[in-house]
Structures are given as structure tokens and as C-alpha cells.
Amino acid sequence: MKQIVVSVPEEKYDFLMELMKSMDFVTISDSIDIPEEHKSLVSHRKQTANFDSMHDWNDLKHQWKVQ
């Protein structure tokens, strides 16, 4: 079985979804399964993060002139 990812303009989304649902061989998944290992890693990083060393994104983007 092959999987694909499709990027669709917002105004065409409903049409495409109805078309895909009408095909009996298509399975539509709106969610992504995140492996437990990844969840555990993120949880560990959140618990051990040094919040005092972090910077506010709004301050940084102005400093770097990011829009």
C-alpha cells in the first residue's frame, strides 16, 4: 500500500475530499500517529528545559529583522 500527502488550495479542499471519499479503495486519515519514543523525548526536553536561557520570539525576530 502506498501513501501520499497532498497540498490543496483551501477553496478546492471540500471538492477533493468528497471525491476521495467516493473511492472505496481510499482511506483518509486526519491524524498523524506520533511514536511513544518521540512523545517521551519531547516530554523529557520540556522537563529539563532551562527557561531562564530562552528568549522571546517577538524580541528576536525584531532583532533579526524577520517578518
C-alpha positions as CSV (number, residue, x, y, z in Angstrom):
1,M,0.0,0.0,0.0
2,K,1.3,3.5,-0.9
3,Q,0.6,6.7,1.0
4,I,0.6,10.2,-0.4
5,V,0.4,13.7,1.0
6,V,-1.5,16.3,-1.0
7,S,-1.4,20.0,-0.7
8,V,-4.6,21.6,-1.9
9,P,-5.9,25.2,-2.1
10,E,-8.4,25.8,0.6
11,E,-11.2,26.5,-1.9
12,K,-10.7,23.1,-3.5
13,Y,-10.4,21.1,-0.3
14,D,-14.1,20.2,0.1
15,F,-14.4,19.0,-3.5
16,L,-11.3,16.9,-3.3
17,M,-12.3,15.3,0.0
18,E,-15.8,14.4,-1.4
19,L,-14.1,12.9,-4.5
20,M,-11.6,10.9,-2.4
21,K,-14.4,9.6,-0.1
22,S,-16.3,8.3,-3.1
23,M,-13.5,5.9,-3.9
24,D,-13.8,2.7,-2.0
25,F,-10.0,2.0,-2.0
26,V,-9.1,5.3,-0.4
27,T,-8.6,5.6,3.4
28,I,-8.5,9.1,4.8
29,S,-6.6,9.8,7.9
30,D,-6.8,13.3,9.5
31,S,-4.4,12.5,12.3
32,I,-0.7,11.5,12.5
33,D,0.4,8.8,14.8
34,I,3.3,10.0,16.9
35,P,5.6,7.3,18.2
36,E,5.8,6.9,22.0
37,E,9.5,7.3,21.8
38,H,9.1,10.8,20.3
39,K,6.5,11.8,22.8
40,S,8.8,10.7,25.6
41,L,11.7,12.6,24.2
42,V,9.6,15.8,23.9
43,S,8.3,15.3,27.5
44,H,11.9,14.9,28.8
45,R,13.1,18.0,27.0
46,K,10.2,20.0,28.4
47,Q,11.0,18.8,31.9
48,T,14.7,19.6,31.6
49,A,14.5,22.9,29.7
50,N,16.2,25.9,31.1
51,F,13.6,28.5,30.7
52,D,15.9,31.3,32.0
53,S,18.1,30.9,28.9
54,M,15.2,31.2,26.5
55,H,14.3,34.4,24.6
56,D,11.0,35.8,23.4
57,W,10.4,35.1,19.7
58,N,8.9,38.6,19.2
59,D,12.1,40.2,20.5
60,L,14.3,38.0,18.4
61,K,12.5,38.5,15.2
62,H,12.7,42.3,15.5
63,Q,16.4,42.0,16.4
64,W,17.0,39.8,13.3
65,K,14.5,41.8,11.2
66,V,12.4,38.7,10.4
67,Q,8.9,39.4,9.2
